[in-house]
């Protein structure tokens, strides 16, 4: 199953094309894309038999984040060995966790306003929670994941590394620094949801490419370890980490500049496009 947020309305891909969920369900489900996660199991059952209306013209320019208002955004650092190496850190024994604030959420087609400083890119697989998860075992973790989408953990490195202790959450939470999209795809759509190619390019130059099979802590491991400490709520998102190739790890270092286009993709999900601008 594949869903999207089209100008603030939930749409579903059917055999006949995209359909508006509220209209097709005759009001059984809300048009609000965020609300669907509270009734995810019911929605999945309905979607399996949904009428193939094909009544929506999907314009990529009108796509918004498929999860527009998550209550919790949990992000994982150093979750690929090659990225830990380029960052100068040892491979972690426990997943390093930080947050990105909800006001940073953006859609898959947008301009990103560059603040002063050194703005970096980090393409990531994002897992979205579909069932309340509390002390869930790895073997049950995928049952609590609604779907997967593409994310960018955009980061302003100067603020991130400032102060007596790093300011990860602030440096990664400027407006537009948590784009997601273009679609949310359920795990059953993939031959292997634990092994997907991901990458990104700047003005056509490939800067990152990897596979989620190289994650140190897989999606099931992250759900298990996070839910051992705090409840994961329907509609929460987990940014699972980035492979090597970020600007901070390059020699010389490289950061995003005004006018550049950042294109991010994950196999089987789609791609996002973001243009860098100055205020």
C-alpha positions as CSV (number, residue, x, y, z in Angstrom):
1,X,0.0,0.0,0.0
2,X,1.2,3.5,-0.9
3,X,-0.3,6.7,0.6
4,X,0.5,10.4,0.3
5,X,-0.4,13.8,1.6
6,X,-1.7,15.8,-1.3
7,X,-2.2,19.5,-0.2
8,X,-3.2,18.3,3.3
9,X,-5.5,15.5,2.2
10,X,-4.8,11.8,2.5
11,X,-4.7,9.9,-0.8
12,X,-4.3,6.2,-1.6
13,X,-2.9,4.6,-4.7
14,X,-5.4,2.0,-6.1
15,X,-5.4,-0.1,-9.3
16,X,-7.1,2.8,-11.1
17,X,-4.8,5.5,-9.7
18,X,-4.9,7.9,-6.7
19,X,-8.1,8.3,-4.8
20,X,-9.1,10.7,-2.0
21,X,-9.6,8.6,1.2
22,X,-12.2,10.6,2.9
23,X,-14.5,10.7,-0.2
24,X,-13.9,7.1,-1.1
25,X,-14.6,5.9,2.4
26,X,-17.7,8.2,2.6
27,X,-16.3,9.9,5.7
28,X,-15.3,6.7,7.5
29,X,-11.7,8.0,7.6
30,X,-10.5,11.6,7.9
31,X,-8.9,13.6,5.2
32,X,-6.1,14.5,7.7
33,X,-3.0,12.4,6.9
34,X,-1.8,12.4,10.5
35,X,-5.1,11.0,12.0
36,X,-4.9,7.8,10.0
37,X,-2.2,6.4,12.2
38,X,-4.5,6.2,15.2
39,X,-6.7,3.8,13.2
40,X,-4.0,2.2,11.1
41,X,-5.2,-1.4,11.4
42,X,-8.8,-0.5,10.4
43,X,-7.5,1.7,7.6
44,X,-5.4,-1.1,6.2
45,X,-8.3,-3.5,6.2
46,X,-10.5,-0.9,4.4
47,X,-7.7,0.0,1.9
48,X,-7.4,-3.7,0.9
49,X,-11.0,-3.5,-0.5
50,X,-11.1,0.2,-1.3
51,X,-12.9,1.2,-4.5
52,X,-10.5,1.9,-7.4
53,X,-11.8,5.4,-8.1
54,X,-8.7,7.0,-9.6
55,X,-10.4,10.4,-8.9
56,X,-7.3,12.4,-7.9
57,X,-4.7,14.0,-10.2
58,X,-1.5,13.8,-8.2
59,X,0.9,16.7,-8.7
60,X,4.3,16.2,-7.2
61,X,4.5,20.0,-6.5
62,X,1.5,19.6,-4.2
63,X,2.8,16.7,-2.1
64,X,3.4,17.5,1.6
65,X,5.0,15.3,4.3
66,X,3.1,12.0,4.6
67,X,3.5,12.4,8.4
68,X,2.9,16.1,8.9
69,X,2.6,16.3,12.7
70,X,4.3,13.4,14.5
71,X,4.2,13.7,18.3
72,X,7.8,12.3,18.5
73,X,10.6,12.4,16.1
74,X,13.4,10.1,17.1
75,X,16.7,10.2,15.2
76,X,19.6,7.9,15.3
77,X,23.3,8.9,14.9
78,X,26.3,6.9,13.6
79,X,24.1,4.0,12.5
80,X,26.3,3.0,9.5
81,X,29.9,1.9,10.1
82,X,31.3,4.0,7.2
83,X,29.6,7.1,8.5
84,X,30.9,6.5,12.0
85,X,34.4,6.2,10.5
86,X,34.1,9.4,8.5
87,X,32.9,11.2,11.6
88,X,35.8,10.0,13.7
89,X,33.8,8.0,16.1
90,X,33.9,4.3,17.2
91,X,31.0,2.1,16.1
92,X,28.4,2.6,18.9
93,X,27.4,-0.3,21.1
94,X,24.0,1.4,21.8
95,X,22.1,3.6,19.2
96,X,22.9,7.3,19.9
97,X,19.4,9.0,20.0
98,X,18.4,12.6,19.6
99,X,15.3,14.4,18.4
100,X,14.3,16.8,15.6
101,X,11.6,19.2,16.6
102,X,8.2,18.9,14.8
103,X,8.4,22.4,13.4
104,X,11.3,21.2,11.2
105,X,9.0,18.8,9.2
106,X,8.6,19.7,5.5
107,X,7.4,18.0,2.4
108,X,9.3,16.3,-0.4
109,X,9.3,19.3,-2.8
110,X,10.3,22.5,-1.2
111,X,12.8,25.3,-0.7
112,X,15.1,25.0,2.3
113,X,16.1,28.4,3.7
114,X,19.8,28.2,4.7
115,X,20.7,29.8,8.0
116,X,24.2,31.1,8.7
117,X,26.7,28.4,9.3
118,X,27.6,25.0,7.7
119,X,24.5,23.2,6.4
120,X,25.0,19.5,5.7
121,X,22.9,16.7,4.1
122,X,22.0,13.2,5.5
123,X,19.7,11.0,3.5
124,X,17.9,8.5,5.8
125,X,15.3,5.8,5.8
126,X,12.4,6.9,8.0
127,X,10.2,4.4,9.8
128,X,6.7,5.5,10.8
129,X,4.9,3.8,13.8
130,X,1.4,2.5,13.1
131,X,0.7,0.7,16.4
132,X,1.4,1.8,20.0
133,X,4.7,0.1,20.8
134,X,5.8,-0.5,24.4
135,X,8.5,-3.0,25.2
136,X,8.2,-4.7,21.8
137,X,10.5,-7.5,20.8
138,X,12.5,-7.5,17.6
139,X,10.5,-10.3,16.2
140,X,7.3,-8.3,16.5
141,X,8.7,-4.9,15.6
142,X,7.7,-4.8,11.9
143,X,4.1,-5.4,13.0
144,X,4.2,-2.0,14.7
145,X,5.6,-0.1,11.6
146,X,3.0,1.5,9.4
147,X,5.4,2.2,6.6
148,X,8.6,3.6,5.3
149,X,9.5,6.9,3.7
150,X,12.5,9.0,2.6
151,X,13.9,11.5,5.0
152,X,16.7,14.1,5.1
153,X,18.3,14.9,8.4
154,X,19.5,18.3,7.3
155,X,22.0,19.6,9.9
156,X,23.7,23.0,10.6
157,X,27.0,21.7,11.9
158,X,28.3,24.9,13.7
159,X,25.3,25.0,16.1
160,X,25.2,21.2,16.3
161,X,28.8,21.2,17.7
162,X,28.6,24.4,19.7
163,X,28.6,24.8,23.5
164,X,30.0,22.8,26.3
165,X,28.0,19.8,25.0
166,X,26.8,19.3,21.4
167,X,23.4,20.8,20.4
168,X,22.3,18.0,18.1
169,X,18.6,18.7,18.3
170,X,18.8,22.4,17.8
171,X,21.3,22.2,15.0
172,X,19.0,19.8,13.1
173,X,15.7,21.6,13.7
174,X,15.6,24.7,11.6
175,X,12.4,25.1,9.6
176,X,12.5,22.6,6.7
177,X,15.3,20.5,8.2
178,X,13.2,17.3,8.5
179,X,11.7,16.8,5.0
180,X,9.9,13.5,4.4
181,X,8.2,11.9,1.4
182,X,7.1,11.6,-1.3
183,X,5.1,8.6,-0.2
184,X,4.6,6.3,2.7
185,X,5.0,2.6,1.6
186,X,4.0,-0.3,3.8
187,X,6.7,-2.9,4.5
188,X,4.9,-5.7,2.6
189,X,5.5,-3.8,-0.6
190,X,9.2,-4.6,-0.5
191,X,10.9,-7.9,-1.3
192,X,13.1,-7.2,1.8
193,X,12.3,-4.0,3.8
194,X,15.7,-4.4,5.6
195,X,17.7,-4.1,2.4
196,X,16.9,-0.9,0.3
197,X,19.2,1.3,-1.7
198,X,19.3,5.0,-0.6
199,X,21.3,8.0,-1.7
200,X,21.4,11.6,-2.6
201,X,22.9,14.0,-5.1
202,X,23.7,17.7,-5.3
203,X,23.1,19.3,-8.7
204,X,23.4,15.8,-10.2
205,X,26.6,14.8,-8.4
206,X,26.2,11.7,-6.3
207,X,27.3,12.4,-2.7
208,X,25.8,9.5,-0.8
209,X,24.8,5.9,-1.7
210,X,24.3,2.9,0.6
211,X,22.0,0.1,1.6
212,X,19.8,-0.2,4.7
213,X,21.2,-3.7,5.1
214,X,24.3,-1.9,6.4
215,X,22.5,-0.3,9.3
216,X,24.2,-1.2,12.6
217,X,20.8,-1.2,14.3
218,X,18.1,-2.3,12.0
219,X,14.5,-1.0,12.0
220,X,13.3,-3.9,14.2
221,X,16.3,-3.4,16.6
222,X,15.5,0.3,16.9
223,X,11.8,-0.2,17.6
224,X,12.7,-2.8,20.2
225,X,15.4,-0.7,21.9
226,X,13.5,2.6,21.8
227,X,10.2,1.0,23.0
228,X,12.1,-0.5,25.9
229,X,12.5,3.0,27.3
230,X,9.5,5.0,26.0
231,X,6.2,4.3,24.3
232,X,6.2,4.8,20.6
233,X,3.0,6.4,19.5
234,X,1.0,6.0,16.3
235,X,2.4,8.5,13.8
236,X,5.8,8.8,15.5
237,X,8.8,8.7,13.1
238,X,12.3,7.3,13.5
239,X,15.1,8.7,11.3
240,X,17.3,5.6,11.2
241,X,20.7,7.2,10.3
242,X,22.7,8.1,7.3
243,X,25.5,6.3,5.3
244,X,28.9,7.9,4.5
245,X,29.3,10.8,2.2
246,X,28.1,13.8,4.3
247,X,29.8,17.1,3.8
248,X,31.4,17.2,7.3
249,X,33.3,14.0,6.5
250,X,34.8,15.2,3.3
251,X,38.3,16.6,2.8
252,X,38.0,19.5,2.2
253,X,34.6,19.8,3.9
254,X,31.7,20.8,1.7
255,X,28.3,22.2,2.7
256,X,25.1,23.2,0.9
257,X,25.1,26.5,-0.9
258,X,22.4,28.8,-2.2
259,X,20.9,27.7,-5.5
260,X,21.9,24.0,-5.2
261,X,19.3,21.2,-5.6
262,X,19.5,18.3,-3.2
263,X,17.8,15.1,-4.6
264,X,17.3,12.2,-2.1
265,X,15.9,8.8,-2.9
266,X,15.2,5.3,-1.5
267,X,14.6,2.3,-3.7
268,X,10.9,1.4,-4.0
269,X,9.7,4.7,-2.3
270,X,10.7,7.6,-4.5
271,X,12.7,10.8,-4.4
272,X,12.6,14.2,-2.8
273,X,13.9,17.5,-4.4
274,X,14.9,20.5,-2.4
275,X,16.3,23.8,-3.6
276,X,18.6,25.8,-1.2
277,X,17.8,29.5,-0.8
278,X,18.7,32.4,1.4
279,X,16.2,34.4,3.4
